Amino acid sequence: MQDLIAKATTLLEALPYIQKFSGATFVIKYGGSFMDSPDPAVRTSVARDLVFLEAVEINPVVVHGGGKAITRAMEQAGLKPQFVQGMRTTDEATVQVVDRVLSREINPEIVTAINSLGGVAKGFAGTEVFTCRKLRLTGKAGEPIDPGFVGEVTGVNTAPLLECIERGVTPVISPVARGDDGRVYNCNADVAAARAAIALRARRLVFMSDVPGLLRDPKDPASVIAHLRTGEVSALRLSGVIDQGMIPKVDSAVAAIQSGVDKVSLVDGRVPHAVLLEIFTDAGVGTEVVL
């Protein structure tokens, strides 16, 4: 009986949030090492949460990653992964592997998982949704660095996404984009998700990865910064708290907040139902970024 009462209490705690967010659009960036888990239950746990969002009339839009799968496919093809400033250098051969793995392998797998659990999802290659310009990097001495076919998302074709939302279908989008030159470019999934959230005027943006959130001490998982205001970001970057893979996440979060997204959350996808805990409980999990 006590277990049943506890379940009812949890449902009642979620009720105000379900009422508040009914009809809202949430963009979920789905990425992290848990996507590669050998346990099917771990890989599909996020899909189950997305189906729950659909059921309570929240409109999820998914932008997914797949870095580890790309690395494996490159090694199988005899290509050596190389990175510069945290970006995968992407030559002609590599971008073909990236597009295949993201758009024609991982994307359909996520769509199938959602549909198998009673949801309704539709996959999109990012080239159908995102346009980009070639990303140009600068070294410490000011020298130009060419990362190859790496793009910075500049535009979002919202028409097919809005059509899905209108029909109660979850769009699932790979993080590749079409450049001005008509070529396919590899893009940072965090940036792509933020651009999608801004273009769709989403209420919430959730970044899923394999860390508990923004850590004040990277070696201490308990040092999560639970609440981060955009005005605190510059100091945390200077002190090195925001570094490496957290830089595009936090920068994208700030851009989204400044463009009207209510809140951005950084959650650990390895935690069961992390998305639901963040959205539907008073305490939440991970790091929330607000204005």
Secondary structure by P-SEA (a helix, b strand, c coil): caaaaaaaaaaaaaaaaaaaaccbbbbbbccccccccccccccaaaaaaaaaaaaacbbbbbbbbbaaaaaaaaaaacbbbbbccccccccaaaaaaaaaaacccaaaaaaaaaaaacbbbbbbcccccbbbcbbbbbccccbbbbcccccccccccaaaaaaaaaacbbbbbccbbbccccbbbbbcaaaaaaaaaaaacccbbbbbcccccccccccccccccccccccaaaaaaaaccccccaaaaaaaaaaaaaacccbbbbbcccccaaaaaaccccccccbbbcc
